């Protein structure tokens, strides 16, 4: 199967700072690759090279088997891009905006069809300046789809959206993969989003991809598959649970990770349940967020 995107060991430095260090990414038709990483990890510079805004210092980027150096116009006619900061003329209506974008291409979607697909029909004649954040994101995606691209670059497309708008975009992205065979490069800070949409995940930190695999494969590599989570009163002596292997997680709750629910976990549950000062006990399965924190740490990045 021909690859839509192939980046081989691409690197980029700014002075003495190496922002991206030999990153390799491949995207097949109908597949989504999620590039995950903390702030400053190298995601934006990587995307800039993948869409031809920056030239790698070393390594190669090929889109549909072509390079930006030799076939930039041809490549741009077949890719769609939704960046974090996208500015549209705010006095145009939704329909006027899509009609303008459609005029740039010989073979474009019907603006009305995209308005229907993105559930923007009630806002067809609304000016962009009056749209909600979720509506604007849907319009940005519609603009990226107007020329029927084979490959989409979605840079944190659901940041700041309410749960309903996020679920709608997830459904649309899944449809683009399955029904149109679109390849997708996705960046997101929502691990649930990556776990739901991605066929392959690459975790990047300090410019290097430090782990790669399907969400299921990465989760299965963890030393634990489950967690017991305990919420306690403010005056509870946490050292009691620390001695039983509980640690404070990033939500401030006490958590004990384990592989299988065995006699030891059953005994811990029984003893913890009888303690005074316990507000709640719950269990959860390990997820992609656990993988991300394992590889990038718990510290907050600016």
KEDO-368236 format. One record per residue (C-alpha): residue number from 1; x, y, z; chain. Coordinates in steps of 0.5 Angstrom, whole numbers. Each point is the difference from the previous one (the first is absolute). Layout:
# KEDO-368236
{num NUM xx X yy Y zz Z chaine A} .
...
***
This chain:
# KEDO-368236
{num 1 xx 0 yy 0 zz 0 chaine A} .
{num 2 xx 3 yy 7 zz -2 chaine A} .
{num 3 xx 1 yy 4 zz 6 chaine A} .
{num 4 xx -3 yy 7 zz 0 chaine A} .
{num 5 xx 5 yy 3 zz 4 chaine A} .
{num 6 xx 7 yy -2 zz 2 chaine A} .
{num 7 xx 5 yy 4 zz 4 chaine A} .
{num 8 xx 7 yy -4 zz 1 chaine A} .
{num 9 xx 4 yy 3 zz 5 chaine A} .
{num 10 xx -1 yy 7 zz 0 chaine A} .
{num 11 xx 4 yy 5 zz 4 chaine A} .
{num 12 xx -1 yy 8 zz 1 chaine A} .
{num 13 xx 5 yy 4 zz 5 chaine A} .
{num 14 xx -1 yy 7 zz 1 chaine A} .
{num 15 xx 7 yy 3 zz 2 chaine A} .
{num 16 xx 3 yy -5 zz 5 chaine A} .
{num 17 xx -7 yy -3 zz 2 chaine A} .
{num 18 xx -2 yy -6 zz -3 chaine A} .
{num 19 xx -8 yy 0 zz -1 chaine A} .
{num 20 xx -1 yy -6 zz -3 chaine A} .
{num 21 xx 5 yy -6 zz 0 chaine A} .
{num 22 xx -1 yy -5 zz -6 chaine A} .
{num 23 xx -7 yy -1 zz 1 chaine A} .
{num 24 xx -3 yy -5 zz -5 chaine A} .
{num 25 xx -8 yy -1 zz -2 chaine A} .
{num 26 xx -4 yy -4 zz -5 chaine A} .
{num 27 xx -7 yy 1 zz -1 chaine A} .
{num 28 xx -4 yy -5 zz -4 chaine A} .
{num 29 xx -7 yy 1 zz -4 chaine A} .
{num 30 xx -6 yy 0 zz 5 chaine A} .
{num 31 xx 5 yy 0 zz 6 chaine A} .
{num 32 xx 1 yy 6 zz 6 chaine A} .
{num 33 xx 7 yy 1 zz 3 chaine A} .
{num 34 xx -1 yy 4 zz 6 chaine A} .
{num 35 xx 6 yy 4 zz 2 chaine A} .
{num 36 xx 0 yy 1 zz 8 chaine A} .
{num 37 xx 5 yy 4 zz 4 chaine A} .
{num 38 xx 1 yy 5 zz 6 chaine A} .
{num 39 xx 0 yy 7 zz -2 chaine A} .
{num 40 xx 7 yy 2 zz -3 chaine A} .
{num 41 xx 1 yy -7 zz -2 chaine A} .
{num 42 xx 1 yy 1 zz -8 chaine A} .
{num 43 xx -7 yy -1 zz -2 chaine A} .
{num 44 xx -1 yy 6 zz -4 chaine A} .
{num 45 xx 7 yy 0 zz -3 chaine A} .
{num 46 xx -2 yy -7 zz -3 chaine A} .
{num 47 xx -6 yy 2 zz -2 chaine A} .
{num 48 xx 3 yy 6 zz -4 chaine A} .
{num 49 xx 4 yy -4 zz -3 chaine A} .
{num 50 xx -5 yy -5 zz -2 chaine A} .
{num 51 xx -4 yy 5 zz -4 chaine A} .
{num 52 xx 6 yy 4 zz -3 chaine A} .
{num 53 xx 0 yy 6 zz 4 chaine A} .
{num 54 xx 7 yy -2 zz 3 chaine A} .
{num 55 xx 5 yy -4 zz -4 chaine A} .
{num 56 xx 4 yy -5 zz 4 chaine A} .
{num 57 xx 7 yy 1 zz 1 chaine A} .
{num 58 xx 1 yy -8 zz -1 chaine A} .
{num 59 xx -5 yy -5 zz -2 chaine A} .
{num 60 xx -5 yy -1 zz -5 chaine A} .
{num 61 xx -8 yy 2 zz 0 chaine A} .
{num 62 xx -4 yy -3 zz -6 chaine A} .
{num 63 xx -7 yy 1 zz -1 chaine A} .
{num 64 xx -4 yy -5 zz -5 chaine A} .
{num 65 xx 7 yy -2 zz -2 chaine A} .
{num 66 xx 2 yy 8 zz -2 chaine A} .
{num 67 xx 4 yy 5 zz 4 chaine A} .
{num 68 xx -1 yy 7 zz 1 chaine A} .
{num 69 xx 6 yy 2 zz -3 chaine A} .
{num 70 xx -3 yy -3 zz -7 chaine A} .
{num 71 xx -7 yy 0 zz 1 chaine A} .
{num 72 xx -3 yy 5 zz 5 chaine A} .
{num 73 xx -6 yy 2 zz -4 chaine A} .
{num 74 xx -2 yy -7 zz -2 chaine A} .
{num 75 xx 1 yy -2 zz 8 chaine A} .
{num 76 xx -4 yy 6 zz 2 chaine A} .
{num 77 xx -6 yy -2 zz -4 chaine A} .
{num 78 xx -1 yy -7 zz 3 chaine A} .
{num 79 xx 1 yy 2 zz 7 chaine A} .
{num 80 xx -4 yy 4 zz 5 chaine A} .
{num 81 xx 3 yy 3 zz 7 chaine A} .
{num 82 xx -4 yy 3 zz 6 chaine A} .
{num 83 xx 5 yy 3 zz 4 chaine A} .
{num 84 xx -1 yy 3 zz 7 chaine A} .
{num 85 xx 0 yy 7 zz -2 chaine A} .
{num 86 xx -4 yy 1 zz -6 chaine A} .
{num 87 xx -3 yy 7 zz -2 chaine A} .
{num 88 xx -6 yy 1 zz -5 chaine A} .
{num 89 xx -3 yy 6 zz -2 chaine A} .
{num 90 xx -5 yy 1 zz 6 chaine A} .
{num 91 xx -5 yy 4 zz -4 chaine A} .
{num 92 xx -1 yy -5 zz -5 chaine A} .
{num 93 xx -6 yy -5 zz 1 chaine A} .
{num 94 xx 1 yy -8 zz 1 chaine A} .
{num 95 xx -2 yy -1 zz -8 chaine A} .
{num 96 xx 4 yy 6 zz -2 chaine A} .
{num 97 xx 6 yy -3 zz 3 chaine A} .
{num 98 xx -1 yy -7 zz -3 chaine A} .
{num 99 xx -2 yy 3 zz -7 chaine A} .
{num 100 xx 7 yy 4 zz 0 chaine A} .
{num 101 xx 4 yy -6 zz 2 chaine A} .
{num 102 xx -3 yy -4 zz -5 chaine A} .
{num 103 xx 1 yy 5 zz -6 chaine A} .
{num 104 xx 8 yy -1 zz 2 chaine A} .
{num 105 xx -1 yy -7 zz -3 chaine A} .
{num 106 xx -2 yy -4 zz -7 chaine A} .
{num 107 xx -3 yy -6 zz 4 chaine A} .
{num 108 xx -3 yy 2 zz 6 chaine A} .
{num 109 xx -6 yy -2 zz 5 chaine A} .
{num 110 xx -7 yy 3 zz 0 chaine A} .
{num 111 xx 0 yy 6 zz 5 chaine A} .
{num 112 xx -7 yy -3 zz 2 chaine A} .
{num 113 xx 2 yy -7 zz 1 chaine A} .
{num 114 xx 6 yy 2 zz 5 chaine A} .
{num 115 xx -5 yy 4 zz 4 chaine A} .
{num 116 xx -4 yy -6 zz 0 chaine A} .
{num 117 xx 5 yy -4 zz 2 chaine A} .
{num 118 xx 3 yy 4 zz 5 chaine A} .
{num 119 xx -7 yy 2 zz 3 chaine A} .
{num 120 xx 1 yy 7 zz -1 chaine A} .
{num 121 xx -7 yy 1 zz -4 chaine A} .
{num 122 xx -3 yy 4 zz 5 chaine A} .
{num 123 xx 6 yy 5 zz 0 chaine A} .
{num 124 xx 0 yy 0 zz -8 chaine A} .
{num 125 xx -1 yy 8 zz 0 chaine A} .
{num 126 xx 3 yy 2 zz 6 chaine A} .
{num 127 xx 7 yy 4 zz 0 chaine A} .
{num 128 xx 6 yy -4 zz 3 chaine A} .
{num 129 xx 1 yy 6 zz 5 chaine A} .
{num 130 xx -7 yy -3 zz 4 chaine A} .
{num 131 xx 2 yy -7 zz 0 chaine A} .
{num 132 xx 2 yy -4 zz 6 chaine A} .
{num 133 xx 6 yy -3 zz 1 chaine A} .
{num 134 xx -2 yy -7 zz -2 chaine A} .
{num 135 xx -4 yy 3 zz -6 chaine A} .
{num 136 xx 7 yy 3 zz -3 chaine A} .
{num 137 xx 4 yy -6 zz 1 chaine A} .
{num 138 xx -6 yy -4 zz -4 chaine A} .
{num 139 xx 1 yy 5 zz -5 chaine A} .
{num 140 xx 8 yy 0 zz 0 chaine A} .
{num 141 xx -1 yy -8 zz -2 chaine A} .
{num 142 xx -5 yy 2 zz -5 chaine A} .
{num 143 xx 5 yy 5 zz -3 chaine A} .
{num 144 xx 5 yy -6 zz 0 chaine A} .
{num 145 xx -4 yy -5 zz -3 chaine A} .
{num 146 xx -3 yy 5 zz -6 chaine A} .
{num 147 xx 5 yy -3 zz -5 chaine A} .
{num 148 xx -1 yy -7 zz 2 chaine A} .
{num 149 xx 7 yy -2 zz 3 chaine A} .
{num 150 xx 3 yy -7 zz 1 chaine A} .
{num 151 xx 4 yy 2 zz 6 chaine A} .
{num 152 xx -2 yy 5 zz 6 chaine A} .
{num 153 xx 5 yy 3 zz 5 chaine A} .
{num 154 xx -4 yy 2 zz 6 chaine A} .
{num 155 xx 3 yy 4 zz 5 chaine A} .
{num 156 xx -3 yy -1 zz 7 chaine A} .
{num 157 xx -7 yy 1 zz -4 chaine A} .
{num 158 xx -5 yy -1 zz 6 chaine A} .
{num 159 xx 4 yy 5 zz 5 chaine A} .
{num 160 xx -5 yy 4 zz 4 chaine A} .
{num 161 xx -6 yy -4 zz -2 chaine A} .
{num 162 xx -6 yy -2 zz 4 chaine A} .
{num 163 xx -1 yy -8 zz 0 chaine A} .
{num 164 xx -6 yy 0 zz -5 chaine A} .
{num 165 xx 5 yy 4 zz -5 chaine A} .
{num 166 xx 6 yy -4 zz 1 chaine A} .
{num 167 xx -5 yy -7 zz -1 chaine A} .
{num 168 xx -2 yy 3 zz -6 chaine A} .
{num 169 xx 7 yy 1 zz -3 chaine A} .
{num 170 xx 2 yy -7 zz 2 chaine A} .
{num 171 xx -6 yy -3 zz -4 chaine A} .
{num 172 xx 2 yy 5 zz -6 chaine A} .
{num 173 xx 7 yy -2 zz 1 chaine A} .
{num 174 xx -1 yy -8 zz 0 chaine A} .
{num 175 xx -5 yy 1 zz -6 chaine A} .
{num 176 xx 6 yy 3 zz -4 chaine A} .
{num 177 xx 4 yy -6 zz 2 chaine A} .
{num 178 xx -5 yy -5 zz -2 chaine A} .
{num 179 xx -4 yy 3 zz -5 chaine A} .
{num 180 xx 5 yy 4 zz -4 chaine A} .
{num 181 xx 6 yy -3 zz 2 chaine A} .
{num 182 xx 3 yy 6 zz 2 chaine A} .
{num 183 xx 7 yy 0 zz 3 chaine A} .
{num 184 xx 1 yy 4 zz 7 chaine A} .
{num 185 xx 5 yy 3 zz 4 chaine A} .
{num 186 xx -3 yy 2 zz 6 chaine A} .
{num 187 xx 3 yy 4 zz 6 chaine A} .
{num 188 xx -4 yy 0 zz 7 chaine A} .
{num 189 xx 1 yy 1 zz 7 chaine A} .
{num 190 xx -6 yy -4 zz 1 chaine A} .
{num 191 xx 2 yy -7 zz 1 chaine A} .
{num 192 xx -7 yy -3 zz 0 chaine A} .
{num 193 xx 0 yy 3 zz -7 chaine A} .
{num 194 xx 6 yy -3 zz -2 chaine A} .
{num 195 xx -2 yy -7 zz 2 chaine A} .
{num 196 xx -6 yy 1 zz -3 chaine A} .
{num 197 xx 2 yy 2 zz -7 chaine A} .
{num 198 xx 7 yy -2 zz -1 chaine A} .
{num 199 xx 2 yy -6 zz -3 chaine A} .
{num 200 xx 8 yy 1 zz 1 chaine A} .
{num 201 xx 2 yy 5 zz 6 chaine A} .
{num 202 xx 7 yy 3 zz 0 chaine A} .
{num 203 xx 2 yy 3 zz 7 chaine A} .
{num 204 xx 5 yy 6 zz -1 chaine A} .
{num 205 xx 5 yy 3 zz 5 chaine A} .
{num 206 xx 6 yy 5 zz -1 chaine A} .
{num 207 xx -1 yy -1 zz -7 chaine A} .
{num 208 xx 1 yy -8 zz 0 chaine A} .
{num 209 xx -6 yy -5 zz -1 chaine A} .
{num 210 xx 1 yy -4 zz 6 chaine A} .
{num 211 xx -6 yy -5 zz -1 chaine A} .
{num 212 xx -4 yy -2 zz -6 chaine A} .
{num 213 xx -5 yy -5 zz -1 chaine A} .
{num 214 xx -8 yy -1 zz 0 chaine A} .
{num 215 xx -4 yy 2 zz 6 chaine A} .
{num 216 xx -1 yy -7 zz 2 chaine A} .
{num 217 xx 7 yy -2 zz 0 chaine A} .
{num 218 xx 3 yy 6 zz 4 chaine A} .
{num 219 xx -5 yy -1 zz 5 chaine A} .
{num 220 xx 2 yy -8 zz 0 chaine A} .
{num 221 xx 7 yy 2 zz 1 chaine A} .
{num 222 xx -2 yy 3 zz 7 chaine A} .
{num 223 xx 3 yy -4 zz 6 chaine A} .
{num 224 xx -8 yy 1 zz 3 chaine A} .
{num 225 xx -6 yy -1 zz -3 chaine A} .
{num 226 xx -5 yy 3 zz 6 chaine A} .
{num 227 xx 0 yy 5 zz 5 chaine A} .
{num 228 xx -4 yy 1 zz 7 chaine A} .
{num 229 xx -1 yy 7 zz 1 chaine A} .
{num 230 xx -2 yy 3 zz 7 chaine A} .
{num 231 xx -2 yy 6 zz 2 chaine A} .
{num 232 xx 1 yy 2 zz 7 chaine A} .
{num 233 xx -2 yy 6 zz 5 chaine A} .
{num 234 xx 4 yy 6 zz 1 chaine A} .
{num 235 xx 3 yy -2 zz 7 chaine A} .
{num 236 xx 1 yy -8 zz -2 chaine A} .
{num 237 xx 7 yy -2 zz 1 chaine A} .
{num 238 xx 2 yy -2 zz -7 chaine A} .
{num 239 xx 7 yy -4 zz 3 chaine A} .
{num 240 xx -5 yy -6 zz 2 chaine A} .
{num 241 xx -2 yy -1 zz -8 chaine A} .
{num 242 xx 7 yy 2 zz -2 chaine A} .
{num 243 xx 3 yy -6 zz 4 chaine A} .
{num 244 xx -5 yy -4 zz -4 chaine A} .
{num 245 xx 3 yy 2 zz -7 chaine A} .
{num 246 xx -5 yy 6 zz -1 chaine A} .
{num 247 xx 3 yy 6 zz -3 chaine A} .
{num 248 xx -3 yy 7 zz -2 chaine A} .
{num 249 xx -2 yy 1 zz -7 chaine A} .
{num 250 xx -1 yy 6 zz -4 chaine A} .
{num 251 xx -7 yy 1 zz 2 chaine A} .
{num 252 xx 2 yy 0 zz 7 chaine A} .
{num 253 xx -3 yy -7 zz 2 chaine A} .
{num 254 xx 4 yy -6 zz 3 chaine A} .
{num 255 xx 1 yy -5 zz -5 chaine A} .
{num 256 xx 2 yy -7 zz 0 chaine A} .
{num 257 xx 2 yy -3 zz -7 chaine A} .
{num 258 xx 0 yy -8 zz -1 chaine A} .
{num 259 xx 0 yy -5 zz -6 chaine A} .
{num 260 xx -6 yy -5 zz 3 chaine A} .
{num 261 xx -5 yy 0 zz 5 chaine A} .
{num 262 xx 3 yy -5 zz 5 chaine A} .
{num 263 xx -1 yy -2 zz 7 chaine A} .
{num 264 xx 5 yy 6 zz 2 chaine A} .
{num 265 xx -4 yy 5 zz -3 chaine A} .
{num 266 xx -6 yy -3 zz 3 chaine A} .
{num 267 xx 3 yy 1 zz 6 chaine A} .
{num 268 xx 2 yy 7 zz -1 chaine A} .
{num 269 xx -7 yy 2 zz -2 chaine A} .
{num 270 xx -3 yy -4 zz 6 chaine A} .
{num 271 xx 5 yy 4 zz 5 chaine A} .
{num 272 xx -1 yy 7 zz -3 chaine A} .
{num 273 xx -8 yy -1 zz 0 chaine A} .
{num 274 xx 0 yy 0 zz 7 chaine A} .
{num 275 xx 5 yy 6 zz 1 chaine A} .
{num 276 xx -3 yy 6 zz 3 chaine A} .
{num 277 xx 1 yy 6 zz -5 chaine A} .
{num 278 xx -1 yy -3 zz -6 chaine A} .
{num 279 xx -5 yy 4 zz -5 chaine A} .
{num 280 xx 0 yy -5 zz -6 chaine A} .
{num 281 xx 3 yy -6 zz -3 chaine A} .
{num 282 xx 0 yy -1 zz -7 chaine A} .
{num 283 xx 4 yy -5 zz -6 chaine A} .
{num 284 xx 2 yy 2 zz -7 chaine A} .
{num 285 xx 4 yy -3 zz -5 chaine A} .
{num 286 xx 6 yy 3 zz -3 chaine A} .
{num 287 xx 0 yy 4 zz -6 chaine A} .
{num 288 xx 4 yy 4 zz -5 chaine A} .
{num 289 xx 1 yy 6 zz 6 chaine A} .
{num 290 xx 4 yy -5 zz 4 chaine A} .
{num 291 xx 4 yy -1 zz -6 chaine A} .
{num 292 xx 1 yy 7 zz -1 chaine A} .
{num 293 xx 2 yy 2 zz 7 chaine A} .
{num 294 xx 5 yy -6 zz 1 chaine A} .
{num 295 xx 4 yy 2 zz -6 chaine A} .
{num 296 xx -1 yy 8 zz 1 chaine A} .
{num 297 xx 0 yy 0 zz 7 chaine A} .
{num 298 xx -5 yy 4 zz 4 chaine A} .
{num 299 xx 3 yy 7 zz 0 chaine A} .
{num 300 xx -4 yy 6 zz -3 chaine A} .
{num 301 xx 4 yy 3 zz -6 chaine A} .
{num 302 xx -1 yy 7 zz -2 chaine A} .
***
